[in-house]
């Protein structure tokens, strides 16, 4: 059953992680376009608040307290807030056990129209093979089943002053000189198999310098040591550990010559921003299901990333340059 387009309050749920959030930008825009007069609320988590605000797609952004276990007070507070929102419709783009449980929190009584996978919801994503689809394609199909036919590419949402290419003054504050390339050598600490060896990133950084391109290292607080190790081996690299927000990454990506990174959230955002991107995959994740998408994206995959040589990565970058995709 296809849903109409109410003009009241609508809730969109997308909690984490960064790569998934980036790939939901197109669905966010589609929902906004389908409900131009509705009061659109996003339920998310703090790391993605800034990026969500910068898109200008939402009238309000709620931060999920994410209660756990027997935290009855936390669950009760969340239930009261959800019920008090008096939403006509909910688009659950997280489609996890947690977000589906939020549907149950609305009991007893009438529930809003709900697009997702929660048992008993009004508009389920009724494709038993949904988990075999790429994240972007899966969300587009979910919205189509709910009456939203056209889902734009995520990059169309990254407009406005917050996402303008970094200018010389902004780059200068960070110690960056054009031309430069972005390197994303980190990743989740509990997934070391998804990381290309730090020494290989250091070698790549030195090759970029020799080629007249400044390497710029991106990472969060948890990746400070990795970035510091690369700078020790390549003193000409710029270490931005913990110095950039998500909107900053878009600005840097739009001014960069290219990017090389592991399969991480920042690599998704950089590729979506249009930066020619080379993304490195091991057997630990499948790019057919979650791979980065953008104007120019190339995937290099080995069962073990330790077996991916620097020559292979350098050759792939040169191929991008030869294709005319790099300035």
N, C-alpha and C positions, 0 to 999 in steps of 0.2 A: 504494500500500500504506500503510495507516494504522499509525502507530507506537503501541505501548502506552505505559505510564507507568512507566519504571524508577525505582528508588529510590536509585541510586548517584550518581555525579557527572555533572553536566550543565553544558555550557558554552554561554553566550549571547554572541554577538559583536555589538557595536555600537560603532564607533570614533568616528564624527563624522557630521555637524556638529551644532550645537546644535538646530536645528529638527528634523532627522531623529531626534536622540536623544529629544527631547520626544515626537515622534509614535510612538516605540517604547515609551513608558511603558505603554500598554495591553497590547501584546504581552508585555512583561516580566511584568505581573501575571497574564496568562493562563497563561504558562509556569509561574510559581510555583504557581498554583492547580492546574494539571494534574499537578504533581510536588511535592506538599506535603511528602513525606518525603525528597526528593532533596537532595544538597548542590549548590546552584546557584551557579555562578561566572560573573561577568561579565568579559569582556575588552573594555576600553574605553581611552580616553586620558585624560590627567590633567585636562583642563578639566571632565570630566563625573563625576569620582570623587565629589565632594561630593554632587551631586544623587542619584547612584545609591545612595550610603550612606544618605541621608536617607529614601529610599523604604522601606528595611527589607526589600526583596525578595530580596536576595542574601546568601549565606553568606560569600562572598569576592569581592573585586574585584581583578582583575589589570590592570596598566597595560601596554599594548602599546608595546614599544620601537620599533616601526615601522621595522625595518631597510630599507635601500634599496640598489638596484643590486648592486654586487659586494661588499657588506659581508658576506662569508661568515661571519665570526665572529658577527655579529648574527643572521643567518638560522639558523645552527646552534644558537645559544642559544635562540632562539624555538622551533625544532623540538623541542629537548630538553624545553622546558617544556611544550609542547602534548602531546607523547607521554607525558611523565611524569605528566600530569594524569589519565591513564587514564579519560577520559570515555566514558560509555556513549552519550551523545548530544550533538550540537552543533546549536544553532539559530543559523544565520548570518543575522542581521537586517541586516547591512551589505550583503550581496549585491553586493560590488564585486569587481573583478579581484583586489585585494589579499586580501580575506577568502576568496575562492574558492581562491587560491593556498595558503592555510593548510591546506586540505583535502589538497592535494598534498604538503605538508610532512610529513604523517603517514605517507607511504609509506616503505619497503615494510612489508608486514604488514597485519593486519586493521585496519580503520578503524571509528570509531564510527558509529552512525546519524547522518546529516547532513541537515538541512533547509536548503536554500538553492538556489543556482544553479550550484554547482561541477560540472563535467563528471564524471559517474560517481558522483555522490553517491546515497545510498540513497533519499532523499525530496526530489526536485527540485520547485521551484515550477514546474510544467509548464504554464504559461499563456503562449503566445507573445505575448499582448497585455499582459503584466504591466506594462510600462512606460507603458501608457496609463491605468493606475489611479492614483488618489490614493494617496499613500504609506501612509496608514492602512488603506485598503481592500486595498492590495496585500499588506501584512504580514498582515492578517487572513486573506486567502485562502491565503497561504503556510502559515500555521499550521493552517488547516482541512485542507489537503492532508496535513499531518503528524499529524492526529488531534486537534487542539485546536479545538473548535467555537466556544467563547464567548470573545471578546476584548472586554474592557471599554473604555470610553472612557479616554483618558489621564488625565483629571482625577481619576478615582477612585483613582489611586495617590498623589496629593499630600495625604496625611493625616498626622496626628501633629503634635507640638509644633513641629517644624522648619518647618512650613508654615502655622502659625496666622496670621491677619491681623495686620499690624503694629499694635501698641498705641501709645498716646500717648508712652510713654517711648522706644520704639524710634524713632518718627518724630521726636521731639525731638532725639535724638542726631544725626540727619541734617539737622536744621534744617527739617523739613517740618511744615506746619500744615494740617490738614484744613479744608475739602475740597481735594483735590489731584488732578491728572491726570498721567499718565505720558506722556512724549514720548520716542520712540526715533528720533533723527534720523540715526543712523549706519548702518553696513553695511560689507560687505567693501570694502577699499580698491581692489581690482582690479575692482569692479563699480559704478562711479559712476553708471551708468544706472539703478541700482536705488534711488537716493537722491532724495527730494524736496528741492528746493533749501533750503539752510540758512536763507536769508533768509525763506523761507515759514514754516519752523518758528518763527523768531523772531517773525514776525507773529502766528502762531497763539498763541504763548506770551503775547504782550501782550493778545490778545483774551480768553484765559482769565483773566488777571489782572483785566482790566476786569470780567469776569463773576463775580469773587469766588472764582476757583479757582486755586490755586497750581500753576504748571507745574513738574514735576520731571523733569529730564533724565537719561536713562540712557545709558551707553556705557562702553566699555572704554578702556584706556590709549591705543589707537590713534585714539580719537575725541575726545581731550581738546580739540584745537583747535576742532573743530566745536561742541562744547558751550560752550567759552569764547566763541566768536563769538556764540552765541545769548544767553548771559548778558550780554554787552556791550550787546546790543540790547534785552535785557529783564532789567534788574538784579534783578527780583523772582523770577526763576527759580532753582531749586535745582539745582546741578551735582553729580551723583553719579558722575562719571567715575572708574572704577576703585575705587569704594568699596563695591560690592555683590557678593556671591556669588549663585549661582543660586537657592539657597533664599531669600535675601533678596528676590529679584525676585518670588517667589511671595507672600511676606508683604506686600510693597508692593502687588502687583496686587490682592490680596484686600481691601486697605483703600482703594484708589484709586477715584475716581468713574468714570474712563474712561481710555483709552489711545489714542494715535495714534502710528503708527510705520511705518517702511519694512518691506519684506519681509525680516526678519532673524530670527535665532534667538531673541533676547529677545522679539520680538513673538509667536512661537509659545508661549513659556513663559507670557507674560502672558495670552494668550487662553485657554490651557489652564487657567490658574488661575481663570478665571471672570470676569475683568475685562472689561466692555464695551469692545470693541476695534474701532478703525478702522484698517485696514491698507492701505497705498498700494502699488500695483503698477504697473510699466511693462510693456512688451512683452517685457522680458528674462526674465520668469518667468511661469508659468501657474498661477494659483490652483486650477484644476481638478485639477492634479497634486500640488501641494504647499501649497495654501492653509492658513492658520491655521484651526483649528477650536476651538470653545468654546461656552459658553452663549449669548454675544451677540457675534457677529463680523460686521462689514460690510467688504466689499472695495470700494475705489475704484481703478479702473484706467484709465490713459491710455497710449498708445504711448510717449509721452515724459512723464516725470513733471514736467518743467519746464512742461508745458502744463496741469497740474492746479492750478487757482487756489485761493487761500486761502478764497474764498467757498464753493467746492464742498466743501472739507473742513469748514468751519464749519457749513454747512447739513447735512452728514451727521451731525455730532455733535448738532445740534439735533434731527434726526430720531430719533436714539437716545433723546434725552431725552423727546421727545414720545411715544415708544412706551411710556414707563413703565419702560424697562429701566434707566434711570439714577436713582439716589436723588436 
